[in-house]
Amino acid sequence: IYFTFDRNYVLGACVAFHSLLKNISKEYKCHMYVLHTKLLESDCQKMKRVVDRFSNATISFINVSTYEEQLARISPKGHFSKEIFYKLVAAEVFPQYDRIVCSDVDVVFKDDLTSILSLYQEDDFYFAGVGPIENSRMDVYKKKFSDDEIRILEHEIAAGLLFMNLKKIREDNIQQRLLDYYLKNYNRFFLPEQDCIILTCWPDIKYLPMKYVVPNTFYSLDMNGREFYQGNTQFAGDNAIALKKFNDALDNPIQLHYVGFNKPWNSLFVAKQRHWMAEMVDSKCLWLYISEIPYNFIVLRIKRYNVSRFLKKLKNRLWV
């Protein structure tokens, strides 16, 4: 399993790693990798101390600065860091593996992830991920994408947890297609790596059961009487059965994903925050959390809002 993130996510990574390893079956050896460009040795040591508590786990840090030149002309969107690009290079970075899992670190694992390894063993696909429960986001895409592209985007898979068939990606030279499309179309994307994956790899994708990634925002949804997206094979068919699957996933998530800018370590009153806080304490990261409060709660927010105000003013001036 590998992860890719910048220095703003080191605390989140420590908590995610602890929750992952705490729940993984002791029958498995977990080889963990972090793809990065600017992590400090002190950052790596913080994460290594967490992983070293588990005898069935190892962690390696891979500097992927060789790809930096390709990213020189693009800048991060919203709360997404440029590191999301490295979700697309696994086939080249990990030649020793036929399949691999990639996960975000703004998460808490609540159950054993190794069950994913038994899925789609005989199937040809490039990526597997959790699909949409509704088809409500496509209106925002109409300004930048054609009708044919939107019909593909409707089948999106969440990029917070991806199960990748590296062997198939190599056989069909899909990585180069991903990289070329990402760099050429980045300005059009709303969810960059996610949009890129579905537009280049559809229909060779698979849907994971929703329990593998449950966004914390889903707990405020009332899906009673609402139609589930029929393009997602996990929810297609009888709506009552789909509703039961949805509620079962909420009750028994494997991964709880804290989506958006507001994370449990930089905001208050985030949905399901208590799960992350409990895991943070259990992972012995309380002092790290306290020491980073000024930066996470104040500095990051000031930076974000200053940029937001600047972009809003620029947009208004250009509009006039």
matplotlib code that plots the C-alpha trace (Angstrom):
import matplotlib.pyplot as plt

x = [0.0, 1.3, 0.5, 1.5, 1.2, 3.0, 4.3, 0.8, -0.4, 2.3, 0.2, -2.8, -0.5, 0.7, -2.9, -3.9, -1.0, -1.7, -5.3, -4.5, -1.9, -4.0, -6.8, -4.8, -4.8, -1.5, -1.4, -0.2, 3.0, 2.2, 4.7, 4.0, 5.5, 5.3, 5.9, 7.0, 9.2, 9.8, 9.3, 12.1, 14.0, 12.2, 8.9, 9.9, 11.1, 7.7, 5.9, 8.5, 8.1, 4.4, 5.0, 7.8, 5.4, 4.0, 6.1, 4.2, 4.8, 7.6, 7.7, 9.8, 10.1, 10.5, 11.5, 9.7, 11.2, 12.1, 8.5, 8.7, 9.6, 6.4, 4.4, 6.2, 3.4, 0.5, -0.5, -2.5, -6.3, -8.2, -7.0, -5.5, -1.7, 0.4, 1.2, -2.1, -0.3, 1.8, -1.3, -0.9, 2.7, 2.5, 3.1, 6.5, 7.5, 6.6, 7.7, 7.9, 4.1, 1.2, -1.4, -1.2, -3.5, -3.2, -4.8, -5.2, -4.1, -7.0, -8.6, -9.1, -9.3, -12.0, -11.6, -9.2, -8.4, -6.8, -10.2, -9.7, -7.0, -9.6, -11.6, -11.6, -8.7, -9.6, -10.9, -9.1, -9.4, -7.1, -8.5, -11.1, -12.7, -15.9, -18.4, -21.1, -24.3, -26.1, -25.5, -25.8, -22.4, -22.4, -24.1, -20.8, -18.9, -21.1, -19.1, -15.9, -16.7, -18.6, -21.8, -19.8, -17.2, -19.9, -21.5, -18.1, -17.5, -20.9, -19.1, -16.4, -14.6, -13.4, -9.6, -9.3, -8.7, -7.7, -7.0, -4.7, -4.0, -0.4, 0.1, -2.7, -1.8, 1.7, 0.5, -1.7, 0.7, -2.0, 0.4, 1.6, -2.0, -2.8, 0.1, -0.4, -4.1, -3.6, -1.0, -3.0, -6.4, -5.5, -7.2, -10.5, -10.5, -12.5, -11.1, -7.9, -6.6, -10.1, -11.4, -8.3, -8.6, -12.2, -11.8, -8.8, -9.7, -13.4, -14.9, -12.0, -12.8, -14.4, -16.6, -15.6, -18.4, -19.0, -17.7, -14.2, -14.5, -17.2, -16.9, -17.6, -20.2, -22.3, -23.5, -25.7, -27.4, -30.9, -31.2, -34.7, -36.9, -34.0, -32.8, -29.3, -27.2, -27.9, -24.5, -22.8, -23.1, -22.9, -26.2, -28.0, -31.4, -33.8, -33.7, -34.5, -31.5, -29.3, -30.5, -29.6, -26.1, -25.7, -26.7, -24.6, -21.6, -22.2, -22.4, -19.4, -16.9, -13.4, -12.2, -13.7, -12.6, -12.5, -13.2, -12.7, -10.4, -11.6, -9.7, -10.0, -6.5, -7.2, -10.8, -13.4, -16.8, -15.8, -18.3, -17.1, -14.1, -14.2, -13.1, -10.0, -9.3, -9.6, -7.2, -4.8, -4.5, -4.2, -1.4, 0.6, 0.4, -1.3, 1.8, 2.4, -1.2, -0.9, 2.4, 0.9, -2.3, -1.0, 0.0, -3.0, -5.7, -4.3, -1.5, -3.0, -6.4, -4.9, -3.0, -6.1, -8.4, -5.9, -5.5, -9.3, -9.9, -7.2, -8.7, -12.2, -11.0, -9.1, -12.2, -14.4, -11.9, -11.6, -15.4, -15.8]
y = [0.0, 3.5, 7.0, 10.4, 13.7, 16.9, 18.1, 19.4, 15.8, 14.2, 14.2, 12.8, 10.1, 9.0, 8.6, 6.8, 4.4, 3.5, 2.8, 0.8, -1.4, -1.9, -3.4, -5.5, -9.2, -10.5, -13.1, -10.4, -8.4, -4.8, -3.1, 0.7, 3.3, 7.1, 8.9, 12.5, 15.3, 17.6, 15.6, 16.2, 13.5, 14.5, 14.0, 10.5, 9.6, 10.6, 8.2, 5.5, 5.5, 4.8, 2.0, 0.4, -0.5, -3.2, -6.3, -7.1, -3.8, -1.9, 1.6, 3.1, 6.7, 7.2, 10.6, 11.1, 14.5, 13.2, 14.0, 17.6, 19.0, 17.7, 19.5, 22.8, 24.5, 23.5, 24.7, 23.0, 23.3, 24.1, 21.9, 19.4, 19.3, 18.5, 15.1, 13.7, 13.4, 10.5, 8.3, 8.0, 6.7, 3.5, 1.2, 2.7, 3.3, -0.2, -2.7, -5.4, -5.5, -6.7, -5.0, -2.3, -0.2, 3.6, 5.5, 9.1, 9.9, 12.1, 8.9, 6.5, 2.8, 1.1, -2.5, -4.8, -3.6, -6.9, -8.1, -6.0, -8.4, -11.1, -8.9, -9.1, -11.7, -13.0, -9.7, -7.3, -3.8, -0.8, 0.8, -0.2, 2.3, 3.3, 4.7, 7.4, 6.9, 9.7, 11.5, 15.1, 16.7, 16.7, 20.1, 21.8, 19.9, 21.1, 24.3, 22.5, 19.0, 17.7, 15.6, 12.5, 13.2, 13.9, 10.5, 8.9, 11.2, 10.0, 6.7, 8.2, 6.3, 8.0, 8.4, 8.3, 4.6, 2.9, -0.7, -0.7, -3.5, -2.5, -5.5, -4.6, -0.9, -1.8, -4.3, -1.6, 1.3, 3.1, 5.1, 7.3, 7.9, 9.0, 11.4, 13.0, 13.5, 14.9, 17.5, 18.5, 18.8, 19.8, 23.2, 21.5, 19.1, 19.6, 16.5, 16.2, 12.6, 11.3, 12.9, 11.9, 8.2, 7.8, 9.7, 7.7, 4.3, 3.9, 1.3, -0.8, 0.1, -1.8, -0.6, -1.4, -1.9, 1.5, 0.2, 0.6, 4.4, 6.2, 10.0, 11.6, 13.9, 10.9, 10.6, 13.7, 12.3, 11.0, 8.6, 7.4, 8.0, 9.0, 7.1, 5.6, 5.9, 2.9, 3.2, 2.0, -1.8, -1.8, 0.1, -0.9, -2.6, -2.6, 0.7, -0.9, -3.3, -0.3, 1.6, -1.3, -1.5, 2.2, 2.0, -1.1, 0.8, 3.7, 1.3, -0.8, 1.3, 0.0, 3.5, 6.7, 9.5, 13.2, 15.0, 18.7, 21.3, 21.0, 18.1, 16.8, 18.2, 21.7, 22.4, 22.0, 20.3, 18.1, 15.3, 12.1, 14.0, 12.0, 8.8, 10.6, 12.2, 8.8, 7.3, 10.2, 9.7, 5.9, 6.4, 8.5, 11.6, 13.9, 16.0, 16.3, 17.4, 20.0, 21.3, 21.8, 23.6, 27.1, 26.2, 24.0, 26.2, 29.6, 29.8, 27.4, 29.1, 32.6, 31.3, 29.7, 32.7, 35.2, 33.2, 32.8, 36.5, 37.3, 34.9, 36.2, 39.8, 38.8, 37.0, 40.0, 42.4, 40.1, 39.8, 43.6]
z = [0.0, -0.8, 0.1, -1.3, 0.4, 1.5, 4.9, 5.9, 6.2, 8.4, 11.5, 9.5, 8.1, 11.5, 12.7, 9.4, 9.6, 13.2, 12.5, 9.3, 11.1, 14.2, 12.2, 9.6, 10.1, 11.6, 8.9, 6.5, 6.2, 5.3, 3.1, 3.2, 0.9, 0.9, -2.4, -1.7, -2.9, 0.1, 3.3, 5.9, 7.7, 10.9, 9.2, 8.1, 11.6, 13.1, 10.8, 11.1, 14.9, 14.5, 12.0, 14.0, 16.8, 14.5, 13.9, 10.6, 8.9, 7.1, 5.7, 2.9, 1.6, -2.1, -3.5, -6.8, -7.6, -11.1, -12.1, -10.8, -14.2, -15.7, -13.0, -13.4, -15.3, -13.1, -9.6, -6.9, -7.0, -3.8, -0.9, -3.3, -3.2, -6.3, -4.8, -6.0, -9.4, -8.0, -7.8, -11.5, -11.6, -9.6, -12.5, -13.1, -9.5, -8.3, -11.0, -8.4, -7.9, -10.1, -7.8, -5.2, -3.0, -2.8, 0.0, 1.2, 4.7, 5.8, 6.9, 9.8, 9.2, 11.2, 10.0, 8.2, 4.7, 3.5, 2.4, -0.7, -1.9, -2.7, -5.0, -8.8, -8.9, -12.3, -13.8, -16.2, -15.0, -14.4, -11.2, -8.7, -6.3, -4.6, -7.0, -6.7, -4.8, -6.8, -10.0, -8.7, -9.4, -13.1, -13.6, -12.6, -15.3, -18.1, -18.5, -19.3, -20.6, -23.6, -23.3, -24.2, -21.5, -18.9, -19.7, -18.7, -15.7, -14.3, -13.6, -11.5, -8.7, -5.6, -5.5, -1.8, -1.9, -5.1, -5.9, -8.9, -11.4, -12.3, -14.5, -16.8, -16.7, -17.9, -20.6, -22.2, -21.6, -19.6, -17.4, -20.3, -21.4, -17.8, -17.5, -20.9, -20.3, -16.8, -17.9, -21.0, -19.2, -15.7, -15.9, -16.7, -13.8, -10.7, -8.9, -10.8, -10.4, -10.1, -13.2, -15.1, -14.1, -15.2, -18.5, -19.6, -18.1, -18.5, -19.0, -17.5, -13.9, -11.1, -8.2, -4.6, -2.0, -0.3, 3.0, 1.7, 1.7, 3.6, 3.5, 6.8, 5.1, 4.2, 7.8, 7.3, 4.1, 4.3, 1.4, 2.3, -0.8, -3.0, -6.0, -6.0, -9.1, -11.3, -13.2, -10.0, -10.0, -6.2, -6.0, -9.2, -9.0, -6.1, -4.2, -0.9, -1.2, -2.2, 0.9, 3.1, 1.6, 2.1, 5.8, 6.4, 5.0, 7.4, 10.3, 9.3, 7.4, 6.6, 5.9, 7.2, 4.9, 6.0, 2.8, 2.0, 3.4, 7.0, 8.6, 12.2, 12.9, 11.6, 12.4, 15.1, 14.8, 11.8, 11.2, 12.9, 14.4, 17.6, 15.8, 14.5, 17.9, 19.7, 17.1, 17.4, 21.2, 20.8, 18.2, 20.8, 18.6, 21.2, 21.7, 18.0, 17.6, 20.3, 19.0, 15.5, 16.6, 15.9, 12.4, 11.5, 13.0, 12.3, 9.7, 7.2, 7.4, 6.9, 3.8, 2.4, 2.9, 1.6, -1.6, -1.9, -1.5, -4.1, -6.6, -6.1, -6.6, -9.7, -11.1, -10.5, -12.2, -15.2, -15.4, -15.5]

ax = plt.figure().add_subplot(projection="3d")
ax.plot(x, y, z, "-o")
ax.set_aspect("equal")
plt.show()
